[in-house]
Structure formats: structure tokens, C-alpha cells
Amino acid sequence: MDLKEIVAISGKPGLYKFISQGRNAIIVENIETKARTSAFASEKVSTLEDIAIFTENEEVPLKEVFKKIKEKEEGKEAISHKSKPEELKIWFKEVLPDYDEDRVYVSDIKKVALWYNTLARMEMLDFMNKEEETKEESADTEPEKSEAEKEEKSEDKE
């Protein structure tokens, strides 16, 4: 599954999978309970693909943050989002050392931990592996040259 298909809805707990576009709303499914609901245009809906974390230099996409957490936690669940604020800050500093402490709040760190743990528990962290496979495949496959191109090269050499 791609992070473009996973959404967070302001005011609703959990993560949702995009199902369909309706007339005045989108249809989503809670990834844990599988319960379907509507998210209306008045609600703030964000795909996880569009979310980034502020650092001292740039914004780091959430996908990259999830990759760093997966490496740190060796693919297992991370710290609980219910941990003490200081513990969460220490943990996040280990994951993303240059995160902007003035613009990234404890509530943001809690969401990142909760979302990561939800995806890990539901075995939905495979989007990272698929992206890496795609990059490797594109690097391995060099486009075939046509016979005309091969002939041109051989004529150029003569």
C-alpha cells in the first residue's frame, strides 16, 4: 500500500484508507477496524504522503521519517505515543536529530509514533520496500537500443 492511499482526518482517531470519491465527501475505511465512513469537504483530510516534519534545514517527508524509525526499531513497533513528553522528545531526537524543536510539538511526535505503530501492527510498512524495489529495477534495466542506433554508433566509429 502507498502512503497516498492512507489519510488522517482531523478530529477522528486513527488512520484511514481512501476507498472512493463521493459527491460531497470521500469514502474511507479505518485500517484497524475496517469500518467505513465519510469524510466531508469541511473536514481536514491529509494523506500521509503530503505530511512532512520540520528540521533545521528542510522539511523531511513522513515516509523518510518512517524509514528512519523502521531502521532504528528494526521493523518492530516504536515507543508508545502515551509515553512521557520528555521520553518522546529523546526518542524523536534519536530518529531525526535535526528536527526543529520549536515547530515540532510533542503532539506531532505522538502522532508520528501512533501512526508508525499502527502501520507496523497492521503490517502496512511494505510501501518502503516497494519503493526501494522500484528504484533498483529502474537502475538495473537500461533501455534497449534500436538496430538503427546500433548501426549509427558502428558507422561513427568507422
C-alpha positions in Angstrom: 0.0 0.0 0.0 1.2 3.5 -0.8 1.1 6.4 1.7 -1.1 8.3 -0.9 -3.9 6.0 0.0 -3.7 6.4 3.7 -5.3 9.5 5.3 -5.5 11.2 8.6 -8.8 13.1 9.4 -8.6 16.0 11.8 -10.9 15.2 14.8 -11.2 11.5 14.1 -8.8 9.0 15.7 -6.8 6.5 13.7 -5.7 6.2 10.1 -8.0 5.6 7.1 -7.6 4.0 3.7 -9.1 6.0 0.8 -11.8 4.0 -0.8 -13.8 6.2 -3.2 -14.7 9.8 -4.1 -18.3 10.7 -3.4 -20.3 13.8 -4.4 -19.6 15.9 -1.3 -17.2 13.6 0.6 -14.7 10.8 0.3 -15.4 7.3 1.5 -12.7 6.0 3.8 -12.1 2.8 5.8 -10.5 2.6 9.2 -7.4 0.5 8.7 -7.8 -1.2 12.0 -11.5 -1.7 12.4 -12.4 -1.8 8.7 -15.4 0.4 9.4 -16.3 2.6 6.5 -17.2 6.3 7.0 -17.4 9.5 5.0 -15.1 12.4 5.3 -16.8 15.6 4.2 -15.2 18.6 2.5 -15.4 20.6 5.7 -13.1 18.2 7.5 -9.3 18.5 7.2 -8.1 15.4 5.4 -4.4 14.8 4.8 -2.7 11.9 3.1 0.4 10.7 4.9 2.3 11.3 1.6 1.7 15.0 2.0 2.9 15.3 5.6 6.4 16.4 6.4 8.4 17.1 9.6 10.3 20.4 10.0 14.0 20.2 10.5 16.6 22.9 11.0 17.4 22.8 7.2 14.3 21.5 5.3 11.1 19.5 5.6 11.5 15.8 5.7 8.7 13.7 4.2 6.9 11.5 6.7 7.8 8.5 4.5 11.5 9.2 5.2 10.8 9.6 8.9 9.0 6.2 8.9 12.1 4.7 7.2 14.4 6.0 9.9 12.1 4.7 12.6 11.9 1.3 11.0 15.7 1.2 10.8 16.0 2.3 14.5 13.4 -0.1 15.7 14.4 -2.9 13.4 10.9 -3.2 11.9 9.2 -3.5 15.3 6.8 -1.1 17.0 8.3 2.1 18.3 7.8 3.9 21.6 4.2 4.3 22.8 2.5 7.6 21.9 1.4 7.6 25.5 4.9 7.9 26.9 6.0 10.9 28.8 6.8 14.0 26.7 10.5 14.0 27.6 10.8 10.4 26.6 9.1 11.1 23.3 11.4 14.0 22.6 14.5 12.0 23.4 13.3 9.1 21.1 12.5 11.5 18.3 15.8 13.2 18.6 17.4 9.8 18.0 15.3 9.2 14.9 15.6 12.7 13.4 18.5 14.5 15.2 18.0 17.9 13.5 14.2 18.2 13.9 13.1 21.7 14.6 12.2 21.6 18.3 10.4 25.0 18.1 8.0 23.9 15.3 7.6 20.2 16.0 5.4 19.8 19.1 5.1 16.8 21.4 1.6 16.3 19.9 3.2 15.9 16.5 5.7 13.4 17.8 2.8 11.5 19.4 1.0 11.3 16.1 4.2 10.1 14.3 4.7 7.3 16.9 1.0 6.4 16.9 0.8 6.3 13.1 4.0 4.3 12.7 2.9 1.8 15.4 -0.5 1.4 13.7 1.1 0.8 10.3 3.6 -1.7 11.9 0.9 -3.5 13.8 -1.2 -3.8 10.6 1.9 -4.9 8.6 1.5 -1.9 6.3 5.1 -0.7 6.2 5.7 -2.6 2.9 5.4 0.7 1.0 9.0 1.3 1.9 10.2 -2.0 0.3 8.2 -1.4 -2.9 9.8 2.0 -3.4 13.2 0.5 -3.0 12.5 -2.3 -5.4 11.2 0.1 -8.0 14.4 2.2 -7.7 16.6 -0.9 -8.1 14.6 -2.2 -11.1 14.9 1.2 -12.9 18.6 1.3 -12.2 19.1 -2.3 -13.4 17.2 -2.0 -16.6 19.0 0.0 -19.2 16.8 0.8 -22.2 17.4 -1.4 -25.2 18.9 0.4 -28.2 17.2 0.0 -31.6 19.0 -1.5 -34.5 19.2 1.9 -36.1 21.0 3.4 -33.1 23.4 0.4 -33.0 24.2 1.0 -36.7 24.7 4.7 -36.2 27.3 4.0 -33.5 29.2 1.5 -35.6 29.2 4.0 -38.5 30.5 6.7 -36.2 33.4 4.5 -35.1 34.5 3.8 -38.7 
